Amino acid sequence: MNIVWKKEMIADLVSLVIGLGLFLSPWVFGFSAESPMNWNAWLSGILIAALALVALAAFAEWPEWLTLAAGVWVVVSPWVVQFSSNATVTPLHVIAGIVVVVVAALRLWFLHQGHPRVTA
C-alpha cells in the first residue's frame, strides 16, 4: 500500500498523537483509580484519536470541526468535571486541549484559504 503523504496530514497526525497521549495519561501519570479524571482522559483521547483517523482516511471538513469541539471540551473539562484542583491533570488537559484546538483551527483555516474551486 503506497500512501502519498501530504502536508495537510501532519495536523491529523498531531491530533492522533495527542489523543493517544491523553488516553494513556492516566497510566503514565498515575491518576487515582476510577475517577472522573481517568474517564475524561480516556474518552476524550479516544474521541480525538478516532477523529484524527477519520480525517486521515477520508478528506472531509466535519472531522476537523468535531476535533475542534473535542479540544475545547478537553480545555474546559477540569472545571466542568471538577478536577481543576489537581496540579498534574489540569495542566495536562489544558495544554493538550489547546494544542488540539490550534491544530484543528489551523487546518480549517488552511482548508478555507485554499485555491478557489470552480463548480459547474
Phi and psi in degrees as a GROMACS rama.xvg file:
@    title "Ramachandran Plot"
@    xaxis  label "Phi"
@    yaxis  label "Psi"
@TYPE xy
-105.159  111.779  ASN-2
-102.438  130.041  ILE-3
-91.7228  111.74  VAL-4
-80.3152  132.87  TRP-5
-114.649  156.486  LYS-6
-63.7277  -24.4164  LYS-7
-66.7862  -23.7089  GLU-8
-74.4854  -18.3409  MET-9
-61.3561  -41.2937  ILE-10
-60.9523  -41.9027  ALA-11
-68.853  -35.1111  ASP-12
-66.4303  -38.9134  LEU-13
-62.4484  -44.6889  VAL-14
-62.9961  -38.6271  SER-15
-62.0532  -46.0987  LEU-16
-64.4123  -42.7726  VAL-17
-63.4134  -43.3689  ILE-18
-60.9468  -45.3731  GLY-19
-65.2529  -39.2912  LEU-20
-63.8768  -40.8398  GLY-21
-65.7345  -39.7488  LEU-22
-62.0264  -40.7267  PHE-23
-82.4776  -13.8937  LEU-24
-58.406  -35.2404  SER-25
-60.337  -34.9667  PRO-26
-78.6971  -38.9621  TRP-27
-66.8389  -43.881  VAL-28
-98.4537  -1.14572  PHE-29
65.923  48.2503  GLY-30
-60.6232  157.925  PHE-31
-64.8562  142.81  SER-32
-65.1102  144.216  ALA-33
49.5122  49.2799  GLU-34
-113.436  163.543  SER-35
-59.515  -28.2657  PRO-36
-61.7705  -45.4814  MET-37
-61.6553  -51.6399  ASN-38
-61.4605  -38.9698  TRP-39
-64.0645  -44.5057  ASN-40
-64.9114  -44.1502  ALA-41
-63.4885  -51.4596  TRP-42
-68.7139  -41.1554  LEU-43
-65.5539  -41.6619  SER-44
-63.164  -43.9418  GLY-45
-62.307  -44.0604  ILE-46
-62.0008  -47.3117  LEU-47
-65.1004  -43.2723  ILE-48
-65.1087  -42.005  ALA-49
-64.6279  -41.7715  ALA-50
-65.0074  -36.022  LEU-51
-65.2763  -40.9224  ALA-52
-64.5542  -39.9332  LEU-53
-63.2774  -42.7761  VAL-54
-65.7537  -33.8175  ALA-55
-71.5813  -34.5314  LEU-56
-78.662  -38.1577  ALA-57
-138.366  127.488  ALA-58
-73.9969  113.227  PHE-59
-154.246  161.199  ALA-60
-88.3655  -29.8073  GLU-61
-61.8796  -35.3954  TRP-62
-63.9154  -31.3995  PRO-63
-68.0035  -39.425  GLU-64
-66.5614  -41.3337  TRP-65
-67.4903  -35.747  LEU-66
-64.7704  -41.2419  THR-67
-59.3078  -45.8021  LEU-68
-64.4226  -40.9353  ALA-69
-63.6243  -38.7741  ALA-70
-63.72  -40.7617  GLY-71
-62.7589  -41.6601  VAL-72
-59.1201  -44.9611  TRP-73
-62.4787  -35.9211  VAL-74
-66.5904  -44.7793  VAL-75
-89.4731  -13.0094  VAL-76
-59.7379  -32.9651  SER-77
-58.6149  -31.4388  PRO-78
-87.9525  -33.287  TRP-79
-72.3772  -44.4432  VAL-80
-87.0237  -5.69185  VAL-81
65.888  53.1166  GLN-82
-127.621  26.8291  PHE-83
-68.8732  -15.7607  SER-84
-77.2125  -11.6838  SER-85
-78.6625  119.512  ASN-86
-73.7421  -14.9078  ALA-87
-96.539  -46.5082  THR-88
-73.8848  -40.7491  VAL-89
-62.0506  -51.8404  THR-90
-61.7428  -35.2349  PRO-91
-59.5683  -48.7086  LEU-92
-65.8985  -44.1565  HIS-93
-64.3491  -46.1259  VAL-94
-66.3571  -45.1977  ILE-95
-61.3093  -43.4883  ALA-96
-64.0032  -41.2354  GLY-97
-64.5686  -42.4877  ILE-98
-61.2252  -45.1235  VAL-99
-62.5569  -43.2223  VAL-100
-63.1501  -46.3096  VAL-101
-63.7802  -44.0976  VAL-102
-64.3354  -44.6524  VAL-103
-66.1965  -40.6976  ALA-104
-64.8217  -42.5774  ALA-105
-63.2821  -41.1677  LEU-106
-61.6564  -42.9081  ARG-107
-66.9419  -39.9024  LEU-108
-63.2245  -46.8054  TRP-109
-63.391  -35.0531  PHE-110
-62.5127  -39.6237  LEU-111
-87.0411  -11.3453  HIS-112
-95.5886  3.84537  GLN-113
-66.4514  179.846  GLY-114
-64.5494  141.39  HIS-115
-63.7026  141.643  PRO-116
-103.356  138.401  ARG-117
-96.2159  126.141  VAL-118
-112.581  145.173  THR-119
